[in-house]
Amino acid sequence: MKRILIAEDNDSNYILMTYILKNHYEFDRARNGQEAVEMVAKGGFDLVLMDIKMPVMDGLEATKVIKEKHPDLPIIALTANAFDSDRQLALEAGCDDFLSKPVSSESCLKTIRKFVNE
């Protein structure tokens, strides 16, 4: 089964993501961008769902660091900021796609499937 890293500091958002993913993927959680960088460095993930606004290191900075060493690892930005400028910043940081919160199960799984072949 494919493994996804959920980088999300908010418990309720994390619980929603686990509900969406539980029957389709294995997953782990990073509570901030620094944890995400460290966990990806250890390996074993097929995709990262990256919250943008997190403590310690935000999702944009974490994405840049991860993409330097793992350019082929898909990263999907997850943010409550749905403005075009936010999408542009996420893509410029290296995110491969962008989902706005609150995300629907259907759009989340469809977006993940674009990058992770079962």
KABEL-V337839 format. One record per helix or strand of 2 or more residues. SS is the DSSP state (a for helix, b for strand). FROM is the first residue (numbers start at 1). TO is the last residue. If there is no record, write none. Layout:
# KABEL-V337839
ss from to
SS FROM TO
SS FROM TO
This chain:
# KABEL-V337839
ss from to
b 3 7
a 11 21
b 26 30
a 33 42
b 47 51
a 59 69
b 74 79
a 84 93
b 97 100
a 105 115
